[in-house]
Amino acid sequence: MIMPGRVALSRKVIAQLLSAEHQNQPCGIDLTLKRTMTWTSPGTIDNNCPSEYIDVSCGFYLVEFNELVSMPLDLMGQILVRSSLFRSGVLIHAGVMDSGYKGAIGAMLQLAQKVFHQMSEPVEGYSGVYHGRTFV
C-alpha cells in the first residue's frame, strides 16, 4: 500500500522540507537537491529558478537531499526518479529505505520522489552503520 504524501507529513516521517505545500504529492514527497558530488566527467538541472543552474556532465553522481527521514517500524521507503527527469534521460539508483532508519537521504543522482510503503506489521527496524547520520 502506497502512503499519500499528506499522510507521510502528518506522521512526521520526513523533515526539513523546503516547502511542504509544494513537495507534497499524491503518492509521496518530492525530494530537493542539497548538493551533488561528482564521480566522473553536459546537461543542466534547473531548480525552477532561471538564475540558478547546476551543470551536470555525463557520468555518475552521488546526490544528497535536503530532507531527513525518521522511518517508523511499520514503513519502508523507496526513492523513484521524477517522470520529468526520466524523460530527459536521468536515472536514479537508490536502495530501499529500511523501517527504523533515521537520518540523511542520498541517491546516485525538485529531483526524486520519496515513496512510503505501509508494512503489513511492524518490524525490528534498521540498526546498521548509517543509522542516525545527518550527511550522506
DSSP file (Angstrom, degrees, kcal/mol; ACC not computed):
  #  RESIDUE AA STRUCTURE BP1 BP2  ACC     N-H-->O    O-->H-N    N-H-->O    O-->H-N    TCO  KAPPA ALPHA  PHI   PSI    X-CA   Y-CA   Z-CA
    1    1 A M              0   0    0      0, 0.0   119,-2.4     0, 0.0     2,-0.4   0.000 360.0 360.0 360.0 128.4    0.0    0.0    0.0
    2    2 A I  E     -A  119   0A   0    117,-0.2   117,-0.2   115,-0.0    26,-0.1  -0.717 360.0-134.2 -87.2 132.6    1.4    3.4   -1.0
    3    3 A M  E     -A  118   0A   0    115,-2.9   115,-0.5    -2,-0.4     5,-0.0  -0.749  21.2-120.4 -88.1 126.8    1.1    6.2    1.6
    4    4 A P    >>  -     0   0    0      0, 0.0     4,-1.9     0, 0.0     3,-0.6  -0.295  23.7-115.7 -60.5 150.3   -0.1    9.5    0.3
    5    5 A G  H 3> S+     0   0    0     20,-1.6     4,-2.4    23,-0.3     5,-0.2   0.875 114.4  57.5 -55.7 -40.7    2.3   12.4    0.8
    6    6 A R  H 3> S+     0   0    0     19,-0.3     4,-2.2     1,-0.2    -1,-0.2   0.848 106.4  49.7 -62.2 -33.3   -0.1   14.2    3.2
    7    7 A V  H <> S+     0   0    0     -3,-0.6     4,-2.1     2,-0.2    -1,-0.2   0.903 108.5  52.1 -71.6 -41.0   -0.1   11.2    5.5
    8    8 A A  H  <>S+     0   0    0     -4,-1.9     5,-1.8     1,-0.2     6,-0.5   0.901 111.7  48.1 -59.5 -40.4    3.7   11.0    5.5
    9    9 A L  H ><5S+     0   0    0     -4,-2.4     3,-1.1     1,-0.2    -2,-0.2   0.926 111.0  49.1 -65.4 -44.7    3.7   14.7    6.5
   10   10 A S  H 3<5S+     0   0    0     -4,-2.2    -2,-0.2     1,-0.3    -1,-0.2   0.814 111.2  50.0 -67.4 -29.0    1.1   14.2    9.3
   11   11 A R  T 3<5S-     0   0    0     -4,-2.1    -1,-0.3    -5,-0.1    -2,-0.2   0.494 106.6-131.7 -85.6  -3.3    3.1   11.2   10.6
   12   12 A K  T < 5 +     0   0    0     -3,-1.1    -3,-0.2    -4,-0.4    -2,-0.1   0.867  59.9 140.9  56.9  41.7    6.3   13.3   10.6
   13   13 A V      < +     0   0    0     -5,-1.8    58,-2.3     1,-0.1     2,-0.4   0.542  66.5  45.7 -87.8  -6.9    8.4   10.6    8.9
   14   14 A I  E    S+F   70   0B   0     -6,-0.5     2,-0.2    56,-0.2    56,-0.2  -1.000  70.9 179.0-137.5 137.5   10.1   13.3    6.8
   15   15 A A  E     +F   69   0B   0     54,-3.2    54,-1.9    -2,-0.4    -6,-0.0  -0.781  51.2  46.6-132.8 172.3   11.6   16.6    8.0
   16   16 A Q        +     0   0    0     -2,-0.2     2,-0.2    52,-0.2    -1,-0.1   0.821  65.8 171.2  62.6  36.3   13.5   19.6    6.8
   17   17 A L        -     0   0    0     -3,-0.2     3,-0.3     1,-0.1    -1,-0.2  -0.535  33.5-144.9 -72.3 141.7   11.2   20.2    3.7
   18   18 A L  S    S+     0   0    0      1,-0.3     2,-0.2    -2,-0.2    -1,-0.1   0.858  91.7   1.4 -73.6 -35.9   11.8   23.4    1.9
   19   19 A S     >  -     0   0    0      1,-0.1     4,-2.7    -3,-0.0     3,-0.5  -0.693  60.6-171.3-154.8  94.9    8.1   23.7    1.1
   20   20 A A  H  > S+     0   0    0     -3,-0.3     4,-1.8     1,-0.2    -1,-0.1   0.866  90.0  58.5 -55.6 -37.1    5.7   21.1    2.4
   21   21 A E  H  4 S+     0   0    0      1,-0.2    -1,-0.2     2,-0.2    -2,-0.0   0.906 115.2  33.8 -60.0 -43.3    3.0   22.6    0.3
   22   22 A H  H  4 S+     0   0    0     -3,-0.5    -2,-0.2     1,-0.2    -1,-0.2   0.767 118.9  50.6 -86.1 -26.6    4.9   22.2   -3.0
   23   23 A Q  H  < S+     0   0    0     -4,-2.7     7,-3.0     6,-0.1     2,-0.4   0.701  83.9 102.0 -85.4 -20.0    6.7   18.9   -2.1
   24   24 A N  E  <  +B   29   0A   0     -4,-1.8     5,-0.2    -5,-0.3   -18,-0.0  -0.516  52.7 178.4 -67.3 122.2    3.5   17.1   -1.0
   25   25 A Q  E >   -B   28   0A   0      3,-2.4   -20,-1.6    -2,-0.4     3,-1.2  -0.856  42.1-109.0-124.4 159.5    2.4   14.7   -3.8
   26   26 A P  T 3  S+     0   0    0      0, 0.0   -20,-0.1     0, 0.0    -1,-0.1   0.852 118.3  28.0 -56.3 -35.9   -0.4   12.3   -4.1
   27   27 A C  T 3  S-     0   0    0    -23,-0.2     2,-0.3   -22,-0.1    91,-0.2   0.121 131.8 -36.3-116.1  20.8    1.9    9.3   -3.9
   28   28 A G  E <  S-B   25   0A   0     -3,-1.2    -3,-2.4    89,-0.2     2,-0.4  -0.995  73.6 -60.8 159.7-160.0    4.8   10.6   -1.9
   29   29 A I  E     -BC  24 116A   0     87,-2.2    87,-3.2    -2,-0.3    -5,-0.2  -0.988  42.0-123.6-125.8 127.5    7.0   13.6   -1.1
   30   30 A D  E     - C   0 115A   0     -7,-3.0     2,-0.3    -2,-0.4    85,-0.3  -0.515  26.3-141.2 -68.1 136.0    9.3   15.3   -3.6
   31   31 A L  E     - C   0 114A   0     83,-3.4    82,-1.7    -2,-0.2    83,-0.9  -0.783  11.5-144.7 -98.6 144.8   12.9   15.4   -2.5
   32   32 A T        -     0   0    0     -2,-0.3    35,-2.3    80,-0.2    36,-0.4  -0.853  21.3-104.3-115.3 148.4   15.0   18.5   -3.2
   33   33 A L  E     +G   66   0B   0     -2,-0.3    33,-0.2    33,-0.2     3,-0.1  -0.504  34.2 171.0 -75.1 125.9   18.7   18.7   -4.0
   34   34 A K  E     -     0   0B   0     31,-3.1     2,-0.3     1,-0.4    32,-0.2   0.828  68.1 -28.4 -94.7 -50.0   21.1   19.8   -1.3
   35   35 A R  E     -G   65   0B   0     30,-1.6    30,-2.8     2,-0.0    -1,-0.4  -0.986  51.6-136.1-162.2 159.3   24.4   19.0   -3.1
   36   36 A T  E     -G   64   0B   0     -2,-0.3     2,-0.5    28,-0.2    28,-0.2  -0.935   9.0-153.8-119.8 147.3   25.9   16.8   -5.7
   37   37 A M  E     -G   63   0B   0     26,-2.6    26,-2.2    -2,-0.4     2,-0.3  -0.988  20.1-134.9-120.0 124.5   29.3   15.1   -5.5
   38   38 A T  E     +G   62   0B   0     -2,-0.5    24,-0.2    24,-0.2     3,-0.1  -0.595  28.1 170.9 -84.9 134.8   30.9   14.3   -8.9
   39   39 A W  S    S+     0   0    0     22,-1.9     2,-0.2    -2,-0.3    23,-0.2   0.689  70.1   6.2-107.3 -30.7   32.5   11.0   -9.6
   40   40 A T              0   0    0     21,-0.9    18,-0.1    18,-0.1    20,-0.1  -0.589 360.0 360.0-135.9-165.2   33.2   11.3  -13.3
   41   41 A S              0   0    0     -2,-0.2    18,-0.6    -3,-0.1    19,-0.3   0.453 360.0 360.0 -99.3 360.0   33.1   13.9  -16.1
   42        !              0   0    0      0, 0.0     0, 0.0     0, 0.0     0, 0.0   0.000 360.0 360.0 360.0 360.0    0.0    0.0    0.0
   43   42 A P              0   0    0      0, 0.0     2,-0.3     0, 0.0    15,-0.3   0.000 360.0 360.0 360.0 143.3   26.9   18.1  -20.4
   44   43 A G        -     0   0    0     13,-0.4    13,-3.3    15,-0.0     2,-0.3  -0.926 360.0-127.8-166.1 177.1   23.5   18.9  -19.1
   45   44 A T  E     -J   56   0C   0     -2,-0.3     2,-0.6    11,-0.3    11,-0.2  -0.997   3.1-145.7-141.6 142.6   21.8   21.1  -16.6
   46   45 A I  E     -J   55   0C   0      9,-1.9     9,-1.4    -2,-0.3     2,-0.7  -0.960  17.7-154.2-106.2 122.0   19.3   20.7  -13.7
   47   46 A D  E     -J   54   0C   0     -2,-0.6     2,-0.7     7,-0.2     7,-0.1  -0.867   5.0-159.4 -97.7 115.3   17.0   23.7  -13.4
   48   47 A N        -     0   0    0      5,-0.9    -1,-0.1    -2,-0.7     6,-0.1  -0.180  59.5 -88.1 -85.8  42.4   15.7   24.0   -9.8
   49   48 A N  S    S+     0   0    0     -2,-0.7    -1,-0.1     1,-0.1     3,-0.1   0.733 107.8 102.8  59.1  24.6   12.8   26.2  -11.0
   50   49 A C    >   -     0   0    0      3,-0.4     3,-2.3     1,-0.1    -2,-0.3  -0.907  63.7-152.5-137.6 107.5   14.9   29.3  -10.7
   51   50 A P  T 3  S+     0   0    0      0, 0.0    -1,-0.1     0, 0.0    -2,-0.1   0.729  94.8  52.5 -55.1 -25.1   16.2   30.7  -14.0
   52   51 A S  T 3  S+     0   0    0      1,-0.1     2,-0.6    -3,-0.1    -5,-0.0   0.566 101.0  67.5 -90.3  -6.9   19.3   32.2  -12.3
   53   52 A E    <   +     0   0    0     -3,-2.3    -5,-0.9     2,-0.0    -3,-0.4  -0.938  59.8 161.9-120.0 114.0   20.4   29.1  -10.6
   54   53 A Y  E     -J   47   0C   0     -2,-0.6     2,-0.5    -7,-0.1    -7,-0.2  -0.940  27.4-149.4-126.7 150.1   21.7   26.1  -12.6
   55   54 A I  E     -J   46   0C   0     -9,-1.4    -9,-1.9    -2,-0.3     2,-0.3  -0.985  22.7-133.4-116.1 120.5   23.8   23.1  -11.7
   56   55 A D  E     -J   45   0C   0     -2,-0.5     2,-0.5   -11,-0.2   -11,-0.3  -0.578  20.0-166.2 -74.3 131.6   26.0   21.8  -14.5
   57   56 A V        -     0   0    0    -13,-3.3   -13,-0.4    -2,-0.3     2,-0.1  -0.912   2.5-166.6-123.0 102.3   25.7   18.1  -14.9
   58   57 A S        -     0   0    0     -2,-0.5   -18,-0.1   -15,-0.3   -13,-0.0  -0.407  42.0 -77.8 -79.0 163.1   28.4   16.5  -17.1
   59   58 A C  S    S+     0   0    0    -18,-0.6     2,-0.3    -2,-0.1    -1,-0.2  -0.333  93.2  57.9 -59.8 141.4   28.0   12.9  -18.3
   60   59 A G  S    S-     0   0    0    -19,-0.3     2,-0.3   -20,-0.1   -22,-0.0  -0.913  87.8 -41.8 137.6-161.8   28.8   10.3  -15.6
   61   60 A F        -     0   0    0     -2,-0.3   -22,-1.9     2,-0.0   -21,-0.9  -0.806  45.9-174.5-109.3 147.3   27.7    9.3  -12.2
   62   61 A Y  E     -G   38   0B   0     -2,-0.3    48,-0.8   -24,-0.2     2,-0.5  -0.975  22.3-140.1-136.6 148.2   26.9   11.5   -9.2
   63   62 A L  E     -GH  37 109B   0    -26,-2.2   -26,-2.6    -2,-0.3     2,-0.4  -0.962  29.6-162.8-102.8 125.9   26.1   11.0   -5.5
   64   63 A V  E     -GH  36 108B   0     44,-3.9    44,-2.0    -2,-0.5     2,-0.4  -0.851  10.6-153.3-112.5 148.2   23.4   13.4   -4.5
   65   64 A E  E     -GH  35 107B   0    -30,-2.8   -31,-3.1    -2,-0.4   -30,-1.6  -0.966  14.6-143.7-116.7 135.0   22.3   14.5   -1.1
   66   65 A F  E     -G   33   0B   0     40,-2.4    40,-0.4    -2,-0.4   -33,-0.2  -0.624  15.5-128.5 -95.9 155.9   18.8   15.7   -0.4
   67   66 A N  E    S+     0   0B   0    -35,-2.3   -34,-0.1    -2,-0.2    -1,-0.1   0.817  84.0  86.5 -67.6 -31.7   17.7   18.5    1.9
   68   67 A E  E     -     0   0B   0    -36,-0.4    38,-0.7    37,-0.0     2,-0.3  -0.358  61.7-155.5 -79.5 149.8   15.2   16.3    3.6
   69   68 A L  E     -FH  15 105B   0    -54,-1.9   -54,-3.2    36,-0.2     2,-0.3  -0.887  11.6-147.5-116.0 151.8   15.8   13.9    6.6
   70   69 A V  E     -FH  14 104B   0     34,-2.5    34,-2.6    -2,-0.3     2,-0.3  -0.865  17.3-167.5-120.7 157.0   13.7   10.8    7.4
   71   70 A S  E     - H   0 103B   0    -58,-2.3    32,-0.2    -2,-0.3    31,-0.1  -0.795  23.9-156.3-137.4  91.5   12.6    9.0   10.5
   72   71 A M        -     0   0    0     30,-3.2    29,-0.8    -2,-0.3    -2,-0.0  -0.571   7.0-139.9 -79.9 119.9   11.1    5.7    9.4
   73   72 A P    >   -     0   0    0      0, 0.0     3,-1.5     0, 0.0    28,-0.7  -0.244  29.7-104.1 -67.6 167.4    8.7    4.1   11.8
   74   73 A L  T 3  S+     0   0    0      1,-0.3    51,-1.9    26,-0.2    26,-0.1   0.597 118.7  55.6 -72.9  -9.8    8.9    0.3   12.1
   75   74 A D  T 3  S+     0   0    0     49,-0.2    46,-3.7    47,-0.1     2,-0.3   0.202 101.5  68.5-107.1  16.6    5.7   -0.2   10.0
   76   75 A L  E <   -D  120   0A   0     -3,-1.5     2,-0.3    44,-0.2    44,-0.2  -0.965  52.4-172.3-131.3 149.1    7.0    1.7    6.9
   77   76 A M  E     -D  119   0A   0     42,-1.8    42,-2.8    -2,-0.3     2,-0.3  -0.933  19.1-143.5-128.2 159.2    9.7    1.2    4.3
   78   77 A G  E     -DE 118  98A   0     20,-2.8    20,-3.0    -2,-0.3     2,-0.3  -0.837  12.8-169.0-125.9 161.8   10.7    3.7    1.7
   79   78 A Q  E     -D  117   0A   0     38,-2.1    38,-3.2    -2,-0.3     2,-0.5  -0.992  16.6-139.3-146.8 140.5   11.8    3.9   -1.9
   80   79 A I  E     -D  116   0A   0     16,-0.4     2,-0.3    -2,-0.3    15,-0.2  -0.913  23.9-174.7-105.6 126.1   13.2    6.7   -4.0
   81   80 A L  E     -D  115   0A   0     34,-2.6    34,-2.7    -2,-0.5     2,-0.1  -0.908  28.6-108.3-120.3 146.6   12.0    7.0   -7.5
   82   81 A V  E     -D  114   0A   0     -2,-0.3    32,-0.2    11,-0.2     2,-0.2  -0.454  39.1-109.4 -68.8 143.1   13.0    9.3  -10.3
   83   82 A R    >>  -     0   0    0     30,-1.2     4,-2.3     1,-0.1     3,-0.6  -0.524  25.0-123.9 -70.4 142.0   10.5   12.0  -11.2
   84   83 A S  H 3> S+     0   0    0      1,-0.3     4,-2.3     2,-0.2     5,-0.2   0.832 109.1  58.9 -60.5 -33.8    9.0   11.4  -14.6
   85   84 A S  H 34 S+     0   0    0      1,-0.2     4,-0.4     2,-0.2    -1,-0.3   0.878 110.3  42.5 -65.3 -36.1   10.1   14.7  -16.0
   86   85 A L  H X4>S+     0   0    0     -3,-0.6     5,-2.3     2,-0.2     3,-1.1   0.880 110.5  56.1 -74.7 -38.5   13.7   13.9  -15.3
   87   86 A F  H ><5S+     0   0    0     -4,-2.3     3,-1.9     1,-0.3    -2,-0.2   0.898 102.6  55.8 -59.2 -40.4   13.3   10.3  -16.6
   88   87 A R  T 3<5S+     0   0    0     -4,-2.3    -1,-0.3     1,-0.3    -2,-0.2   0.706 105.4  54.2 -64.8 -18.5   12.0   11.8  -19.9
   89   88 A S  T < 5S-     0   0    0     -3,-1.1    -1,-0.3    -4,-0.4    -2,-0.2   0.340 126.8-100.4 -95.4   5.3   15.3   13.7  -20.0
   90   89 A G  T < 5S+     0   0    0     -3,-1.9     2,-0.4     1,-0.3    -3,-0.2   0.581  75.3 141.5  90.4  10.5   17.4   10.6  -19.6
   91   90 A V      < -     0   0    0     -5,-2.3     2,-0.4    -6,-0.1    -1,-0.3  -0.737  28.3-170.8 -89.4 131.0   18.1   10.9  -15.9
   92   91 A L        -     0   0    0     -2,-0.4     2,-0.4     2,-0.0   -11,-0.0  -0.923   7.7-155.6-117.5 146.6   18.1    7.7  -13.9
   93   92 A I        -     0   0    0     -2,-0.4     2,-0.5    17,-0.1   -11,-0.2  -0.986   3.1-164.5-122.9 131.2   18.3    7.5  -10.1
   94   93 A H  B     +I  109   0B   0     15,-1.5    15,-2.1    -2,-0.4     2,-0.3  -0.966  24.7 148.6-115.9 119.5   19.6    4.4   -8.3
   95   94 A A        -     0   0    0     -2,-0.5   -15,-0.1   -15,-0.2    13,-0.1  -0.994  36.9-123.4-148.0 148.2   18.9    4.1   -4.6
   96   95 A G        -     0   0    0     -2,-0.3   -16,-0.4     1,-0.2     2,-0.2  -0.164  45.5 -71.6 -81.5-179.8   18.3    1.3   -2.3
   97   96 A V        -     0   0    0    -18,-0.1     2,-0.9     1,-0.1   -18,-0.2  -0.488  40.9-128.0 -70.7 141.1   15.3    0.6    0.0
   98   97 A M  B     -E   78   0A   0    -20,-3.0   -20,-2.8    -2,-0.2     3,-0.1  -0.849  35.0-134.4 -91.5 107.6   14.9    2.8    3.0
   99   98 A D    >   -     0   0    0     -2,-0.9     3,-1.9   -22,-0.2   -27,-0.2  -0.206  20.5 -95.3 -67.3 150.6   14.6    0.3    5.8
  100   99 A S  T 3  S+     0   0    0      1,-0.2    28,-2.8   -26,-0.1   -26,-0.2  -0.399 113.2  25.4 -57.0 137.0   12.0    0.5    8.6
  101  100 A G  T 3  S+     0   0    0    -29,-0.8    -1,-0.2   -28,-0.7     2,-0.2   0.327  86.9 139.8  87.7  -7.7   13.5    2.2   11.6
  102  101 A Y    <   -     0   0    0     -3,-1.9   -30,-3.2   -29,-0.2     2,-0.4  -0.488  28.7-173.5 -71.7 138.3   16.1    4.2    9.6
  103  102 A K  E     +H   71   0B   0    -32,-0.2    31,-3.1    -2,-0.2    32,-0.4  -0.999  37.5  42.4-129.6 134.1   16.7    7.7   10.8
  104  103 A G  E    S-H   70   0B   0    -34,-2.6   -34,-2.5    -2,-0.4    32,-0.2  -0.934  82.1  -2.9 141.2-158.9   18.9   10.2    9.0
  105  104 A A  E     -H   69   0B   0     30,-2.1     2,-0.4    -2,-0.3   -36,-0.2  -0.244  52.1-137.0 -73.7 157.8   20.0   11.8    5.7
  106  105 A I  E     +     0   0B   0    -38,-0.7   -40,-2.4   -40,-0.4     2,-0.3  -0.963  28.0 165.4-118.3 132.3   18.8   10.6    2.3
  107  106 A G  E     +H   65   0B   0     -2,-0.4     2,-0.3   -42,-0.2   -42,-0.2  -0.933   7.7 176.6-139.0 165.0   21.1   10.2   -0.7
  108  107 A A  E     -H   64   0B   0    -44,-2.0   -44,-3.9    -2,-0.3     2,-0.9  -0.977  46.5 -91.1-158.6 160.5   21.0    8.6   -4.1
  109  108 A M  E      HI  63  94B   0    -15,-2.1   -15,-1.5    -2,-0.3   -46,-0.3  -0.774 360.0 360.0 -79.9 110.4   23.1    8.3   -7.2
  110  109 A L              0   0    0     -2,-0.9    -1,-0.2   -48,-0.8   -47,-0.1   0.381 360.0 360.0  27.8 360.0   21.7   11.3   -9.0
  111        !              0   0    0      0, 0.0     0, 0.0     0, 0.0     0, 0.0   0.000 360.0 360.0 360.0 360.0    0.0    0.0    0.0
  112  110 A Q              0   0    0      0, 0.0   -80,-0.2     0, 0.0   -63,-0.1   0.000 360.0 360.0 360.0 127.9   12.7   19.2   -7.1
  113  111 A L        +     0   0    0    -82,-1.7   -30,-1.2     1,-0.4     2,-0.3   0.576 360.0   8.1-132.6 -48.8   15.0   15.6   -8.3
  114  112 A A  E     -CD  31  82A   0    -83,-0.9   -83,-3.4   -32,-0.2     2,-0.4  -0.859  65.1-126.0-139.1 170.8   13.4   12.5   -6.9
  115  113 A Q  E     -CD  30  81A   0    -34,-2.7   -34,-2.6    -2,-0.3     2,-0.5  -0.991  16.0-140.1-125.6 132.7   10.3   11.4   -5.0
  116  114 A K  E     -CD  29  80A   0    -87,-3.2   -87,-2.2    -2,-0.4     2,-0.4  -0.800  20.0-163.8 -89.7 125.3   10.2    9.5   -1.8
  117  115 A V  E     - D   0  79A   0    -38,-3.2   -38,-2.1    -2,-0.5     2,-0.5  -0.926   4.9-150.6-113.6 135.7    7.5    6.8   -1.7
  118  116 A F  E     -AD   3  78A   0   -115,-0.5  -115,-2.9    -2,-0.4     2,-0.5  -0.906   5.5-160.7-108.9 131.2    6.4    5.2    1.6
  119  117 A H  E     -AD   2  77A   0    -42,-2.8   -42,-1.8    -2,-0.5     2,-0.3  -0.945  20.2-127.0-111.5 127.2    5.0    1.7    1.7
  120  118 A Q  E     - D   0  76A   0   -119,-2.4   -44,-0.2    -2,-0.5     2,-0.2  -0.573  25.1-134.2 -70.7 127.8    2.9    0.5    4.6
  121  119 A M        -     0   0    0    -46,-3.7    -1,-0.0    -2,-0.3   -46,-0.0  -0.521  14.4-123.3 -78.9 151.6    4.3   -2.7    6.1
  122  120 A S  S    S-     0   0    0      1,-0.2    -1,-0.1    -2,-0.2   -47,-0.1   0.754  93.9  -4.7 -68.3 -22.4    1.9   -5.5    6.9
  123  121 A E  S    S-     0   0    0    -49,-0.1    -1,-0.2   -48,-0.0     0, 0.0  -0.964  92.1 -80.4-160.8 158.1    3.2   -5.3   10.5
  124  122 A P        -     0   0    0      0, 0.0   -49,-0.2     0, 0.0     2,-0.2  -0.292  47.5-156.6 -61.3 149.5    5.9   -3.5   12.5
  125  123 A V        -     0   0    0    -51,-1.9   -49,-0.1   -49,-0.1    -4,-0.0  -0.671  32.5 -94.4-120.7 176.8    9.4   -5.0   12.1
  126  124 A E        -     0   0    0     -2,-0.2   -52,-0.1     1,-0.1     2,-0.1   0.887  67.1-137.8 -61.9 -41.3   12.6   -4.9   14.2
  127  125 A G        -     0   0    0    -53,-0.1   -26,-0.3   -54,-0.1     2,-0.2  -0.101  22.8 -52.8 103.2 160.4   14.0   -1.9   12.3
  128  126 A Y        +     0   0    0    -28,-2.8   -25,-0.0     1,-0.1   -30,-0.0  -0.457  46.6 160.9 -72.8 137.5   17.2   -0.7   10.8
  129  127 A S        +     0   0    0     -2,-0.2    -1,-0.1   -27,-0.1   -28,-0.1   0.081  31.4 132.0-143.1  24.5   20.3   -0.6   13.1
  130  128 A G  S >  S-     0   0    0      1,-0.1     3,-1.5     2,-0.0    -2,-0.0   0.018  74.3 -83.2 -76.7-176.2   23.2   -0.5   10.6
  131  129 A V  T 3  S+     0   0    0      1,-0.3    -1,-0.1     3,-0.0     0, 0.0   0.725 124.2  53.7 -61.6 -27.5   26.3    1.6   10.4
  132  130 A Y  T >  S+     0   0    0      2,-0.1     3,-1.9     3,-0.0    -1,-0.3   0.525  77.5 125.5 -88.4  -5.4   24.5    4.5    8.6
  133  131 A H  T <  S+     0   0    0     -3,-1.5   -29,-0.2     1,-0.3   -31,-0.1  -0.301  78.4   9.3 -59.5 129.3   21.7    4.9   11.2
  134  132 A G  T 3  S+     0   0    0    -31,-3.1    -1,-0.3     1,-0.3   -30,-0.2   0.411  87.3 146.6  85.0  -1.8   21.4    8.4   12.6
  135  133 A R    <   -     0   0    0     -3,-1.9   -30,-2.1   -32,-0.4    -1,-0.3  -0.411  37.7-159.6 -68.6 143.8   23.8   10.1   10.1
  136  134 A T  S    S+     0   0    0    -32,-0.2     2,-0.3    -2,-0.1    -1,-0.1   0.170  74.9  49.4-107.0  15.2   22.9   13.6    9.2
  137  135 A F              0   0    0    -32,-0.1   -32,-0.3   -30,-0.0   -30,-0.1  -0.955 360.0 360.0-145.6 161.9   25.0   13.5    6.0
  138  136 A V              0   0    0     -2,-0.3   -31,-0.1   -32,-0.1    -3,-0.0   0.463 360.0 360.0 -81.5 360.0   25.3   11.2    3.0
